[in-house]
């Protein structure tokens, strides 16, 4: 038991270490004391007895806690003790209670690990860079719907990328921060799923992200015009790298995602029936996608069979090598530089490879294909995704109503010679 003094801010500040551990009890508050370590570190504590057991609870370090704040906290704890609640037990329960960082780790291990690698990596990036910096130390049970709304609003405002915090040169200023509402929605979807699992895992009773407010998304889909498609086809035909040209040509002819084309293998194609069966491991939805292909695609596959080295399973094999000089058994990895050169040659700036997929769908709609048919060809799991092409169906519909109008249009009458 230490000696009793009147603890004041001036007294604590002027107190020097004695080279040993000392406890100075406050003469005004029972059990409230100042602990001075041999190193000189000072902290406030509360000594108390409950159910015949004597305990000491640390309130906080000085000067992070002032004498007044620590004394007020001591009074709060004393009231808890008088009502039969042991604050040390409550503290220990909080220490073992799962925090958001623990929930994120469990979510990535037991759920995201079963998703497509790219999707799993994207979700891990969202949690690591956008969620945990704000919520990492919070208890899972502490997160409320308002916390979700505030976080998603912050994400929707946009942020500077870490690699762009400082310009590489004075002639290249930093770009202005752009709003990212789509990213906010994707984070909201991840949080909703994660908290649903937390309810199943008995970590909390409800889902604070269940009804999160979705931000308005502006689709970035771009459709090439007929003249742009012609210029693109000519540029691909004249390209020296026909392997990369074949990748882009197949994206355009099938509407497939770039990753699906890159990882295509010869045994995925039935050229007699003109069928491409994409395995679940290659598709975004992680399920087999079986689609018909045109004769032009079948010809492209046959041409690749002739061009590819014997023994390779990949339609578009990569050119990376091991340290011993043997080629790596993997598909082509990156065509960004090639695509940039094709864009310049064809005069189609600001176009993404993914826009070839949108162009494929737009041509189908213009040809009268139904949205259900387009969804099946593109491998959409939700009809909502296909609805982005609904407005393109106006042209064939307009042609239909124009034909009806033409049939009903008044024709000029021939007036006879015995008229009025």
VENWO-V549937 format. One record per pair of residues at least 24 apart in sequence whose ideal C-beta (glycine too) atoms are under 6 Angstrom apart, sorted by the first residue. I is the first residue (numbers start at 1). J is the second residue. If there is no record, write none. Layout:
I;J  I;J
//
This chain:
7;34  7;67  9;67  12;62  12;67  29;71  29;74  32;74  44;70  46;74  46;77  48;81  50;81  50;86  55;88  57;87  57;88  97;139  98;140  98;203  99;139  100;135  100;136  100;138  101;132  101;136  103;140  103;198  107;194  116;286  123;190  126;187  126;190  130;155  130;187  140;198  140;203  140;204  141;204  143;208  144;208  145;208  148;208  148;209  148;212  152;184  152;188  155;183  155;184  155;187  156;181  156;184  156;215  181;215  182;217  184;215  185;214  185;215  188;212  219;388  221;358  222;351  222;355  223;358  223;359  223;362  224;359  228;348  231;346  231;347  232;346  235;342  235;345  235;346  241;338  243;316  244;335  244;338  247;316  247;335  251;356  252;356  253;296  253;297  255;357  255;360  255;378  258;353  262;331  262;332  263;331  264;315  265;313  265;314  269;301  271;298  274;298  285;381  289;379  291;377  361;389  362;392  365;389  365;392  365;393  366;395  368;396
//
